[in-house]
Amino acid sequence: MNFYTQLLKQIMRITFLLISILLTIGLISVKATEVNGQDLNKQVSFTVGRENLSAAIKRLQAQSGVGFAYDENYLGLAHLFTEPNSFVNESLSAVLTTLLQNSRINFKEEANNILLFRITYGRITGKVVDETGAPLPGASVALAGTSYGTITDSQGNFVLSAPEGTYTVAISFVGFKKMEFPNTKITPKPTLLNVNMAGAGQLKEVTVTYGKQRQRDITGSLAVVSGTDLLDKPDNQFAQELQGKVAGVEVTQNNGAPGRGFQFKIRGATSFSLSNQPLFVIDGLPITGDINNINPDEIESFTILKDAAATALYGSRASNGVVLITTKHAKPGDAKITFDAYYGVQGIPQQHRYQLMDAQQWAQFENEYYQDKLTYEPGTNPTLNPVYANPSRYGVGTNWFDVVTRRAPTE
């Protein structure tokens, strides 16, 4: 009987021990599962002000319940500061990306912790040459999928700095086939990459001309005005010569000051706030400065491009139209001397003159003004200047408007 009792007690002890072991394994498994759940995809709500990274990371660690591993002194977190920001239900990865921006510190998940580490840079150096070994200056060297890149110097050499890692190096140059070198590692020790580029075949020549085209091939709207037809107009500015000469082209002077320029509007205004002035091209050269000082006598012809087709030649600058000006050049043949002159008299037309009172009328006006105040405003005690007491003695007097604006010669 005692033997069976002892055996039963041993079996109970073994059973209890097994249950304890199973419970312990279960707790460990649950704990491990909880630790594995601490990843960068965890949603957190976090607010940060103007503070150093050390304090911000510690608050983020406490608030998220995720373990961080880092060397604070090595990373210099106490000397790096964050900008005020607020995150609502964003991933831990997104929060860290914003906090560590421009700090040269990166992060990754390792051993169930978020590891913070300093980004170290490496270099890749080399030389780019063509098939004959001649250097290619200005060749583009870039890391595909990143913003890191550079160009070769006058000897074809290049140096490119980038964070350590494995990249695809893309090298291109006009007239040569683009080359890519995948799985190129960049480490603190300089990586050497010399490239011999192969030609992409002979380039086709492109000829760009301005202002010359057969008339039967023209599809856009344009107008041509010969300078010879404008010689009978004695104008100081070529814009005056074009007034009323071209359909759809409005030439106006919005300021009466002498010597001020004219405004052009081709087919109406195209902008409420910006200039509507067209692009002026003189002998194939676009002009952006003052065009009012061009001598009209030196112009041989005008060609005005009035529609959007002009942008094919001159780009967006031609959105308001283009005025092509061809100046006179030397021509083969005998020498010729020409002399042009004109003379005239200028003055203000009678219908635009101010109708002024003469001396007698002015004195009569002042006298009547005194009589009216004396009759209808007795409390004001008006007084009459003795000069206006007898208006008839003055006569017509001097018309100062005629004196100031007298007719004058022009040539």
VOSEVO-193520 format. One line per 5 residues: number of its first residue (from 1); their letters; for each residue x, y, z of C-alpha. Coordinates in steps of 0.1 Angstrom, whole numbers, always signed. Layout:
% residues N
NUM> a> X:Y:Z ~ ...
***
This chain:
% residues 411
1> mnfyt> +0:+0:+0 ~ +28:+24:+9 ~ +45:+16:-24 ~ +14:+27:-45 ~ +10:+58:-23
6> qllkq> +46:+69:-30 ~ +42:+62:-67 ~ +11:+83:-69 ~ +29:+112:-51 ~ +57:+110:-76
11> imrit> +33:+110:-106 ~ +16:+141:-91 ~ +49:+159:-87 ~ +59:+152:-123 ~ +25:+163:-136
16> fllis> +27:+196:-116 ~ +62:+202:-129 ~ +51:+196:-165 ~ +22:+220:-161 ~ +45:+247:-147
21> illti> +70:+242:-176 ~ +41:+245:-202 ~ +28:+276:-185 ~ +63:+292:-185 ~ +68:+284:-222
26> glisv> +34:+300:-229 ~ +42:+331:-211 ~ +75:+334:-228 ~ +58:+329:-262 ~ +32:+356:-254
31> katev> +60:+380:-243 ~ +80:+373:-274 ~ +49:+379:-295 ~ +44:+412:-278 ~ +80:+422:-285
36> ngqdl> +78:+412:-321 ~ +48:+435:-325 ~ +69:+466:-317 ~ +77:+475:-352 ~ +79:+507:-373
41> nkqvs> +43:+504:-385 ~ +28:+511:-351 ~ +4:+540:-351 ~ +12:+568:-326 ~ +0:+603:-319
46> ftvgr> +28:+626:-309 ~ +34:+664:-305 ~ +69:+679:-306 ~ +80:+715:-301 ~ +113:+733:-305
51> enlsa> +134:+709:-285 ~ +165:+688:-288 ~ +163:+653:-303 ~ +174:+637:-271 ~ +143:+648:-252
56> aikrl> +120:+642:-282 ~ +132:+606:-287 ~ +129:+598:-250 ~ +93:+611:-249 ~ +85:+592:-281
61> qaqsg> +99:+560:-266 ~ +78:+564:-234 ~ +47:+573:-252 ~ +49:+546:-279 ~ +61:+518:-256
66> vgfay> +87:+508:-282 ~ +123:+502:-273 ~ +150:+523:-288 ~ +187:+515:-290 ~ +212:+543:-296
71> denyl> +244:+561:-283 ~ +232:+596:-274 ~ +267:+611:-271 ~ +279:+596:-304 ~ +249:+608:-323
76> glahl> +250:+642:-306 ~ +212:+642:-300 ~ +215:+670:-274 ~ +228:+694:-300 ~ +202:+687:-327
81> ftepn> +168:+704:-325 ~ +134:+696:-339 ~ +108:+719:-355 ~ +73:+721:-340 ~ +51:+695:-354
86> sfvne> +20:+673:-345 ~ +13:+637:-356 ~ -21:+620:-353 ~ -23:+583:-358 ~ +8:+581:-380
91> slsav> +33:+553:-382 ~ +63:+554:-361 ~ +84:+553:-392 ~ +68:+585:-405 ~ +73:+602:-372
96> lttll> +110:+593:-370 ~ +115:+603:-407 ~ +103:+638:-399 ~ +121:+642:-366 ~ +155:+630:-380
101> qnsri> +152:+650:-412 ~ +185:+668:-421 ~ +202:+653:-390 ~ +223:+627:-409 ~ +208:+601:-385
106> nfkee> +188:+571:-398 ~ +169:+543:-381 ~ +161:+506:-387 ~ +144:+478:-368 ~ +169:+453:-353
111> annil> +166:+427:-325 ~ +131:+439:-316 ~ +143:+475:-311 ~ +145:+506:-331 ~ +182:+512:-337
116> lfrit> +193:+548:-344 ~ +226:+551:-362 ~ +246:+579:-379 ~ +247:+580:-417 ~ +282:+576:-431
121> ygrit> +291:+588:-465 ~ +314:+572:-490 ~ +328:+582:-524 ~ +329:+569:-559 ~ +355:+582:-582
126> gkvvd> +365:+575:-618 ~ +370:+587:-653 ~ +347:+588:-684 ~ +362:+585:-718 ~ +350:+577:-753
131> etgap> +360:+548:-775 ~ +393:+563:-784 ~ +402:+571:-748 ~ +395:+609:-751 ~ +380:+623:-720
136> lpgas> +343:+634:-720 ~ +339:+666:-700 ~ +304:+674:-688 ~ +292:+638:-687 ~ +264:+631:-662
141> valag> +271:+606:-634 ~ +241:+599:-612 ~ +228:+573:-587 ~ +195:+560:-602 ~ +165:+566:-580
146> tsygt> +182:+592:-558 ~ +190:+629:-560 ~ +228:+623:-559 ~ +247:+631:-590 ~ +276:+651:-606
151> itdsq> +293:+658:-639 ~ +328:+651:-651 ~ +354:+679:-653 ~ +375:+689:-683 ~ +396:+658:-680
156> gnfvl> +366:+634:-677 ~ +372:+628:-640 ~ +344:+628:-614 ~ +340:+624:-576 ~ +305:+616:-562
161> sapeg> +297:+615:-525 ~ +267:+596:-512 ~ +256:+576:-481 ~ +269:+541:-479 ~ +249:+515:-497
166> tytva> +244:+496:-530 ~ +233:+517:-560 ~ +229:+516:-597 ~ +253:+542:-613 ~ +239:+558:-645
171> isfvg> +263:+576:-669 ~ +251:+596:-699 ~ +265:+620:-725 ~ +250:+636:-756 ~ +257:+614:-786
176> fkkme> +267:+583:-766 ~ +247:+553:-753 ~ +236:+556:-717 ~ +254:+531:-695 ~ +243:+517:-661
181> fpntk> +263:+498:-635 ~ +240:+480:-610 ~ +250:+467:-576 ~ +278:+493:-572 ~ +288:+495:-535
186> itpkp> +297:+529:-519 ~ +318:+525:-488 ~ +341:+548:-468 ~ +369:+535:-489 ~ +366:+552:-524
191> tllnv> +351:+530:-551 ~ +368:+533:-585 ~ +347:+532:-616 ~ +363:+540:-650 ~ +339:+540:-680
196> nmaga> +344:+538:-718 ~ +313:+550:-735 ~ +302:+538:-769 ~ +288:+562:-795 ~ +251:+562:-803
201> gqlke> +256:+569:-840 ~ +259:+601:-861 ~ +237:+630:-850 ~ +214:+646:-875 ~ +221:+683:-881
206> vtvty> +194:+707:-872 ~ +191:+741:-889 ~ +169:+768:-873 ~ +160:+798:-893 ~ +140:+829:-884
211> gkqrq> +117:+850:-906 ~ +124:+833:-939 ~ +98:+811:-955 ~ +81:+808:-989 ~ +48:+827:-989
216> rditg> +29:+797:-1003 ~ +40:+776:-974 ~ +29:+800:-947 ~ -1:+788:-927 ~ +1:+814:-899
221> slavv> -13:+850:-899 ~ +13:+876:-907 ~ +16:+910:-923 ~ +45:+926:-942 ~ +50:+963:-945
226> sgtdl> +78:+978:-966 ~ +98:+1006:-952 ~ +97:+1023:-985 ~ +60:+1029:-982 ~ +65:+1047:-950
231> ldkpd> +91:+1072:-961 ~ +66:+1099:-967 ~ +57:+1101:-930 ~ +81:+1123:-911 ~ +79:+1104:-878
236> nqfaq> +106:+1102:-851 ~ +96:+1066:-840 ~ +89:+1036:-862 ~ +58:+1028:-841 ~ +42:+1060:-854
241> elqgk> +47:+1048:-890 ~ +28:+1016:-883 ~ -3:+1033:-869 ~ -33:+1023:-890 ~ -11:+1003:-914
246> vagve> -17:+967:-903 ~ -50:+951:-896 ~ -54:+936:-861 ~ -24:+957:-848 ~ -32:+985:-824
251> vtqnn> -5:+1011:-819 ~ -12:+1037:-792 ~ +6:+1063:-771 ~ -6:+1061:-736 ~ +14:+1091:-724
256> gapgr> +16:+1126:-738 ~ +52:+1132:-726 ~ +76:+1141:-755 ~ +96:+1111:-766 ~ +76:+1085:-748
261> gfqfk> +72:+1052:-765 ~ +42:+1035:-780 ~ +22:+1004:-769 ~ +15:+975:-793 ~ -15:+952:-790
266> irgat> -17:+925:-816 ~ -53:+911:-819 ~ -63:+927:-786 ~ -51:+924:-750 ~ -40:+889:-738
271> sfsls> -34:+897:-701 ~ -51:+919:-674 ~ -20:+924:-652 ~ +11:+917:-674 ~ +25:+935:-704
276> nqplf> +8:+930:-738 ~ +39:+942:-757 ~ +49:+918:-785 ~ +84:+905:-790 ~ +106:+926:-812
281> vidgl> +133:+908:-833 ~ +158:+929:-852 ~ +177:+911:-879 ~ +171:+878:-862 ~ +181:+890:-827
286> pitgd> +153:+893:-801 ~ +154:+927:-783 ~ +142:+930:-747 ~ +153:+966:-740 ~ +140:+1000:-753
291> innin> +130:+999:-789 ~ +119:+1035:-792 ~ +154:+1048:-803 ~ +155:+1028:-835 ~ +160:+1051:-865
296> pdeie> +129:+1046:-888 ~ +151:+1055:-918 ~ +173:+1025:-912 ~ +144:+1000:-914 ~ +138:+982:-947
301> sftil> +107:+962:-938 ~ +84:+950:-910 ~ +69:+915:-907 ~ +43:+910:-880 ~ +35:+875:-868
306> kdaaa> +0:+878:-853 ~ -10:+843:-842 ~ +2:+816:-818 ~ +23:+799:-845 ~ +51:+824:-836
311> talyg> +57:+805:-804 ~ +71:+776:-824 ~ +101:+798:-833 ~ +105:+820:-802 ~ +88:+802:-774
316> srasn> +65:+817:-748 ~ +80:+852:-753 ~ +60:+853:-786 ~ +26:+848:-769 ~ +17:+884:-776
321> gvvli> +29:+883:-812 ~ +62:+891:-829 ~ +74:+922:-848 ~ +103:+912:-872 ~ +123:+942:-882
326> ttkha> +148:+940:-911 ~ +173:+968:-914 ~ +190:+981:-945 ~ +222:+965:-954 ~ +248:+971:-981
331> kpgda> +239:+957:-1015 ~ +260:+950:-1046 ~ +262:+976:-1073 ~ +271:+1013:-1076 ~ +273:+1035:-1046
336> kitfd> +242:+1057:-1040 ~ +237:+1087:-1018 ~ +202:+1097:-1007 ~ +191:+1128:-989 ~ +158:+1130:-971
341> ayygv> +145:+1162:-954 ~ +112:+1177:-944 ~ +99:+1210:-930 ~ +66:+1218:-913 ~ +48:+1239:-888
346> qgipq> +31:+1225:-858 ~ +4:+1239:-836 ~ -27:+1231:-816 ~ -59:+1229:-837 ~ -85:+1255:-830
351> qhryq> -111:+1230:-818 ~ -88:+1218:-791 ~ -80:+1252:-777 ~ -93:+1265:-743 ~ -119:+1293:-746
356> lmdaq> -105:+1319:-722 ~ -119:+1352:-711 ~ -102:+1384:-722 ~ -91:+1412:-698 ~ -124:+1431:-700
361> qwaqf> -145:+1399:-695 ~ -124:+1389:-665 ~ -128:+1423:-648 ~ -166:+1422:-656 ~ -168:+1387:-640
366> eneyy> -151:+1399:-608 ~ -174:+1430:-607 ~ -205:+1409:-611 ~ -193:+1385:-585 ~ -190:+1414:-560
371> qdklt> -225:+1427:-568 ~ -240:+1392:-563 ~ -224:+1387:-529 ~ -235:+1423:-519 ~ -271:+1415:-529
376> yepgt> -276:+1379:-518 ~ -250:+1376:-490 ~ -252:+1410:-471 ~ -238:+1395:-439 ~ -204:+1386:-456
381> nptln> -194:+1423:-460 ~ -177:+1418:-495 ~ -152:+1442:-509 ~ -144:+1450:-545 ~ -108:+1453:-556
386> pvyan> -105:+1488:-573 ~ -88:+1471:-602 ~ -121:+1456:-613 ~ -142:+1488:-607 ~ -142:+1499:-644
391> psryg> -139:+1468:-667 ~ -143:+1487:-700 ~ -109:+1503:-697 ~ -90:+1471:-702 ~ -101:+1459:-736
396> vgtnw> -89:+1425:-750 ~ -56:+1423:-732 ~ -31:+1394:-737 ~ -41:+1359:-746 ~ -15:+1339:-727
401> fdvvt> -26:+1306:-741 ~ -17:+1318:-776 ~ +17:+1331:-763 ~ +27:+1298:-747 ~ +14:+1276:-775
406> rrapt> +24:+1296:-805 ~ +29:+1278:-838 ~ +65:+1265:-842 ~ +85:+1251:-870 ~ +96:+1214:-871
411> e> +120:+1196:-894
***
